[in-house]
Amino acid sequence: MKKINLLRNEMKKNGIDCYIVPTSDYHGSEYVCPAFEGRKFLSGFTGSAGTLVVTESEAGLWTDGRYFVQAEQELAGTGITLYRMGEPKVPTIIEYLKKVMKKGQALAFDGRLVSVISGKKMAEELGGSEKIKLNYESDLFTNIWPGRPLIPANMIWELSIDWSGQSTIDKINTVREKMKKSGNPALILNSLDDIMWLFNIRGSDIPENPIALSYAYLTEEKAVLFIQAKAIGDDFRKVMTANNVEIAEYDVFYDWLKNLKLEPGQKVLLDSDKCNYFIYKLIKDKAVPVLDLSPTTALKAVKNEVELNHIRETYRKDSAAVIKFIKWLQEKKEIVNEVEAAKKMDSLRSEIPGFLDVSFGTIAAYGANAAMAHYQADEANNATIEKAGFFLIDSGGQYYGGTTDVTRTIVMGEINVDMKRHFTATVRGMLNLSNLTFLYGCTGRSLDIIARKPLWDIRSDYKHGTGHGIGYMLSVHEGPQRIYMPYRKDIAETILEPGMIISNEPGVYKAGEYGIRIENILAVKEAALSDEPANDELTNVDEKFLAFETLTLVPIDLAGIDEAQLTVADKKELNEYHQQVYNVMAGYLDEEEKNWLKEATRCI
């Protein structure tokens, strides 16, 4: 509690009764560079999602179902209460604040780290009838975090049109057309992957994410890129000048925004997903902020043919590395622990031409550790992988040519009936969704039940979404597309479009026992015409149907399959997938690896 008490001292000096520390940076990023790991510094919780709330006498951490087990372990003995978001009788942060805060007290946070949606909600529900004072310009870490890491400024690199498929000026003009149609003459971007996409650049300011810290401002006549001068060279400046893009220093953005001249009543589009509350308040004081998805988000999500071709080849090379890993693990006679397994997987990826980094910290989890969906082993805390039960590995890479993500659960030896039943249901759900043909207009929420149904039939479920979007040399978690069951009014549902990339990853997590997750990555495509003869009386020939192209080509461990649970259709899907894996991947393997793959993909 020493660090929490240091924060409380700062709160007292500044007249603050409650302080909120989210997991974010100024750009709404999921993963952040060390300079923004304030919540981790204070609480010791290392998960990628969570919010810390500190009052004079209490401290609580809110996180979602992916991290319940991990957070319980890491918060043990800290005095910080774990609030399991979404569980019965667990208050939301606002419900908690309404209960513990009194009228006239001050609630503070750094508005650059809080989303506009969260900030507005707190202002509306706490700053109104509750009359709690909101201070959104408060950064209390200066005096309590000695040696706080500096904000990085690594060199960017540019994508040629051979890799991007579209020039920067064409992208800017397309975005301007979208802005004009929607009646929004100005756009502020602080979403890093959107900015990287728009200007055809990549960086390395956030570990495992090829992005550079930046902001952007766009109107019909003006384009400004705010980026650290140390991160760019003269050649890039010349390219931007040729595209009529002004370069400004990253650190001046908020002062620039304060001084920006806008006409009263002028609309300024702010990305409702990534914009922070501080930007929103600055614009609200002088113009009309319009909260909506940025046009860059939708445009970026639909990959063009140049991008898709690079992505397909990247997934084949990446799948070869995963195949080699599984063979190595199953044949290795020496004892291996989780850390060693993760290092081996990362090493195999690093040998692939074009490898840049992993796309997230490799999850290598044996036995009960796999029940923690985002478990991370380290040298001080890891398990030996025994010749029994399940081993789960969830990993991915960043390459010059794509971003990958794949999960496999490997049978290491004897498993019981319950484990086999859950494994088989997970595989069925994953394959059923992969092979679905669906009507254009569906969102991911429309499809989620397909992956869950085999698990629901045996009264099981998983506390995370079925699928997330994936970027192109960008974030491994990219919106706006997602496959997620619960309805949330604060998250817009997005129609699936051809060219979108999305994961498909059902699972089972038995706390204290084992975890199962099988993940393939899919590309949305237009469905081929059915082999069945059309009946014009029953069919509207103008209707458009979509399907999925499977990008991940890694075998599923047949030792975990209970054939008695498979329908004829299930067997067909599994056998056809494995035939595709062998046919495509044999050319990426040596003779010994090819023979191993042939056995691993045998028909059942």
HELIX and SHEET records of a PDB file:
HELIX    1   1 LYS A    2  LYS A   13  1                                  12    
HELIX    2   2 PRO A   34  PHE A   36  5                                   3    
HELIX    3   3 GLY A   38  SER A   43  1                                   6    
HELIX    4   4 GLY A   65  TYR A   67  5                                   3    
HELIX    5   5 PHE A   68  LEU A   75  1                                   8    
HELIX    6   6 ILE A   93  VAL A  100  1                                   8    
HELIX    7   7 VAL A  116  LEU A  126  1                                  11    
HELIX    8   8 ILE A  161  SER A  164  1                                   4    
HELIX    9   9 THR A  168  SER A  182  1                                  15    
HELIX   10  10 LEU A  192  PHE A  199  1                                   8    
HELIX   11  11 ALA A  229  ALA A  231  5                                   3    
HELIX   12  12 ASP A  234  ALA A  242  1                                   9    
HELIX   13  13 TYR A  250  VAL A  252  5                                   3    
HELIX   14  14 PHE A  253  ASN A  259  1                                   7    
HELIX   15  15 TYR A  277  LYS A  284  1                                   8    
HELIX   16  16 PRO A  295  ALA A  301  1                                   7    
HELIX   17  17 GLU A  305  GLU A  331  1                                  27    
HELIX   18  18 GLU A  338  SER A  350  1                                  13    
HELIX   19  19 GLY A  367  ALA A  371  5                                   5    
HELIX   20  20 VAL A  417  SER A  434  1                                  18    
HELIX   21  21 GLY A  444  TRP A  456  1                                  13    
HELIX   22  22 LEU A  558  GLY A  560  5                                   3    
HELIX   23  23 GLU A  563  GLN A  565  5                                   3    
HELIX   24  24 VAL A  568  MET A  585  1                                  18    
HELIX   25  25 ALA A  586  TYR A  588  5                                   3    
HELIX   26  26 GLU A  591  ALA A  600  1                                  10    
SHEET    1   A 6 THR A  81  ARG A  84  0                                        
SHEET    2   A 6 ALA A  59  THR A  63  1                                        
SHEET    3   A 6 THR A  51  THR A  55 -1                                        
SHEET    4   A 6 CYS A  18  VAL A  21 -1                                        
SHEET    5   A 6 ALA A 106  ALA A 108  1                                        
SHEET    6   A 6 LYS A 133  ASN A 135  1                                        
SHEET    1   B 2 TRP A 157  GLU A 158  0                                        
SHEET    2   B 2 ILE A 201  ARG A 202 -1                                        
SHEET    1   C 6 GLU A 246  ALA A 248  0                                        
SHEET    2   C 6 ALA A 223  ILE A 227  1                                        
SHEET    3   C 6 SER A 214  THR A 219 -1                                        
SHEET    4   C 6 ALA A 186  LEU A 189 -1                                        
SHEET    5   C 6 LYS A 267  ASP A 271  1                                        
SHEET    6   C 6 VAL A 288  ASP A 292  1                                        
SHEET    1   D 2 VAL A 336  ASN A 337  0                                        
SHEET    2   D 2 THR A 384  ILE A 385 -1                                        
SHEET    1   E 3 PHE A 355  VAL A 358  0                                        
SHEET    2   E 3 GLY A 397  TYR A 399 -1                                        
SHEET    3   E 3 GLY A 402  THR A 403 -1                                        
SHEET    1   F 3 ILE A 363  TYR A 366  0                                        
SHEET    2   F 3 PHE A 390  SER A 395 -1                                        
SHEET    3   F 3 VAL A 406  VAL A 411 -1                                        
SHEET    1   G 4 PHE A 438  LEU A 439  0                                        
SHEET    2   G 4 PHE A 545  THR A 550 -1                                        
SHEET    3   G 4 ASN A 520  GLU A 526 -1                                        
SHEET    4   G 4 ILE A 501  ASN A 504 -1                                        
SHEET    1   H 2 GLY A 467  GLY A 469  0                                        
SHEET    2   H 2 GLU A 478  ILE A 483 -1                                        
SHEET    1   I 2 GLY A 507  LYS A 510  0                                        
SHEET    2   I 2 TYR A 514  ARG A 517 -1                                        
END                                                                             
